[in-house]
Amino acid sequence: MSEKSTLVQNMLIGAAAGAVVSLFHKPTRTALIRDGKAFGLRVQRYFEDPSLFTKDVRETTDKTRDLVQKLTTDVKYVNEKVNQLKATTPAVIESIRETKEKLFTPILDESREEKKGL
């Protein structure tokens, strides 16, 4: 059991060290400060007006639901097209094979006969 806690502890130490090292990069530091301030302002607005939080969650949920619905529709469409291709491909291949046989078999036969005659 102590091995697991040591592993988790070392992972957390490594993650913290990685975060500190990434803060040496000025654009990363600037973005972190900017995003942290924006997050703080958002949290402050939610505390001042909890209905705003509910509204934002509802809007996000609606957008997610719409996206999932659109993706579901798109997946169904692609699935239908794949099934159509699966059904029509053997027929098309057979048609191509028959056409090839009708067109090229006489030409090949003539060519073989000419070679025999030489």
Steps between C-alpha positions, in 0.01 A plus 500: 500500500786737577636447146177639354505806723868554416418475130216750528710729717786492248258564213365806679852626571589451133189683386573790735860517380380501139259783575775706664737443208230598248457831684853600396350557152371860502206449256382209716522711813312786333225269373467338843462838669248620240293182517517495880365855521220420255409190701498701823268761347266229373485334843436837661208567261356156575510570874331835446232353270458119530229501231770604253685177578182299444439681172857437379481132593166469320640669186806275502280194547278606210799559273644163595166328437473667159854396411436140606179495296681634194781249541248219540325607180832520316606156622167350392540658155854367459389157623218494244742593221744229608221244499393617153856461377521155652182403317584655163872426480463127421247582227729765352799264510300229327382747237859612437614138476226420245580809297869412503426148385270618219737769377844352545453125461444522121802732465720264703376201300586677172841591633569142602391371160728748327794388713426135415491583131840666509 
